[in-house]
Amino acid sequence: MKGTSFQYRILIVEDDPSLRELGKMLLGAQGYEVLCAEDGFEGLAALKRSLPDIIISDLRMPNMNGFEFLSVVRRRFPVIPVIAISGEFTGLSVPESVLADAFFSKGHYQPAQLFEKILELLEELPTRPRAGKHTKAAVWVKNDKGTIAVTCSECLRTFPVSEAVKGVNEAECDFCSCLIRFEIIGEPTLAVGGRV
């Protein structure tokens, strides 16, 4: 990166202030222009001000979480590469419900691995397909009552789902009637209303 006149812009969306600052410092030292946001809402506001070349987003955040944020990014800005970093999953493969091009598990990677992935994604920019990654997986959020709230990938509105189980689920959007597919990872059964 050093020695080039053009600075690639990276947007970091992370609710932990210390991780946000560390990311900004490390990426800034590599020659990137770094913008920061503390949740998905701030991330969307940052996208309105100026589009980044790459987005790095946490998944578990207050207000608008990373699943919801990345769903909107994939619909509106499918060409922007996305790296998800979270403690939600383990391994390097990107879970289908995470609409990202790469995934890193918090605490299980070195900065050099992240820098390498960023360079790899930047090299793909000119040939990146407009459609981006397949977006059949919708966004879901489980509240403390056990209810599943699904964000429609078509109209981007959120509606409750009465039942969901581990794996791929389908539900009709309450607003636009589209059939939405979403994936539950990690919990065997999520029952609502006392049913399993």
N, C-alpha and C positions, 0 to 999 in steps of 0.2 A: 504494500500500500504506500509506503513512504517513497517520496520521489515523484509521485504522480500529482498532476495539478487538479484532477477531479476527485472530489471526496464523495464516496458512497454514503448515503444516509441510512441509519438504522434506527428503528423505533423499538424501545424496550417498554413492555407493558408488564409491570411487576408491582404488587402492593407492599412488599417489604422495602422500606427506604434504604436500608444498608445494602441489599442486593442490587437495587436500582443504581445506587451510586457506584458500587463496585463494577457493575457492568459498564456504566458510562465511562469510568476511568480506564478499564482494560481495553474497551473498544476504541476509545478516544486515542489511547496510546498507539493503537494499530493504524491510526490515520482516518478513522471513520468519523463522520458527523453523527452525533448521538442525540436523539430526542427521547424523552421519558414520559411515561404516563403511569398513574398508580392503579388504574382499573380499566375495564373495557370502555366505559363511558368516556373517560379522558383519552383513551386510545382512539376512539372514533372522532373526538374533537381534534386531536392531533392530525388525523388523516385529512380532515377538512382544511387544515391550515397548509400542509405540505405533505405530499406522498413520499414515503420512504422507499428505499430500494429493497429492504428486508425488514420483516417484523419478527421480534423475539418476544414471545408472550408466555407468562405464567398461566396456569389453568385455574387454580383455586384462588379467587379474589373476591372481595365484597362488591356489592352493587351490581356490576355486570361482570360475570366471570369469564375466564378465557374461552370456554366452550362457546358461549354466546357471542363473544367478540369475534372469534375466528369464523363462526358461521356467517356473520355479516361481512367480514373481510372476503371470504371465499365467494360470496354472492356479488359484492360490489367491486372488488379489486382482485379478480382471480389470477392476475399475472404477478402480483407481489408474492415472493417466496416467504414462507412462514416457518419459524423454528419454535416449537413448543418446549418449554423447560418446566418440569413439575415433579413433585414427589408423589403424584397420583399413581404413576405406573412405573414399572421397572423394565429394563431392557432397552435396546436401541430401536426396535421396530415401532413404527407409529401406529397406535391403536386406531381402528377405522373410525371411531367416534371423534377422534382428534383431527380436525381438518388442517393438517400441517404437512410440510414437506420433509421435516426432520423432527426428531424428538430426542431430548436429553433428560435423563432422570437426575433431579437435584442431588448434588453431593456425590455423583457417580461418574463424573467426567472431568477432564482437564481443560483449561482455557484453550490450549493448543488444538484440541479436538473441535471445539466450537469455531475457532478461527478458520480451521481447514474446511468445515462444513459451510461457513459463510462464503469463502472463496469459491467453493464448488457451486453453490447456488447462484452466485453473481456471474460465473462463467456461463451458466445456462440461460441467463436473462434474454439474450437476443433470440434464442430458439425456443423459449418457453411457450407451450401451447396456450391459447387464449382461454380454453375451457378450464384449465387448472385441474386439480385432483377431483375425482368423482365425489359429488357432494350428496350422496344418498343418505348419509347419516345425519340426523338432526341433533339438536342440542337438547340435553335434558338436565334438570336440576332436581335433586331430592331435598325436600325441606325436613325440618325436625319432626313433622307429623307423619312422615313416611310417604307423603304425596309426591308424585312425579309431575313436574311441570316441563312440558316439551315446547321448544321454540320451533315454529314452522320454518323450514328452509325456503319456502316460497314467499309467504307474506310477512315473515319475521315477527309474528305475534305469538305470544305464549299462551298455552292452554293446558288444563289439568288432564292427566291420563288416569283412568280408574285402576288399571292393572298393568304391571310390567314384570318380566322375568329376566334372568340373566340371558344374554345373547341378543339377537336381533328381534325387535318388536315393531309393530305397525300400529298407527293410530290415525284417525281422520281428523284433520284440523277443524276446530270448532268455528273458525272464521272463514276460511276459503275452501274448505272441504277437500283439500288435497290429501292424498294418502302419504303420510310421513313415516319414514323408517328411522329408527334410532336403536342404538346398541347399549346394553347395560353390561358393564365390565366389573367384576370383582365381588358382587353380592349375589348369592344364589337366587333369592326371590325377594321382590319388593311388593308387598301386598298392601292394598288400600281398602279401607272399610272393613277390616277384619278378615278378608278372604286371602287365601294363600294360593 
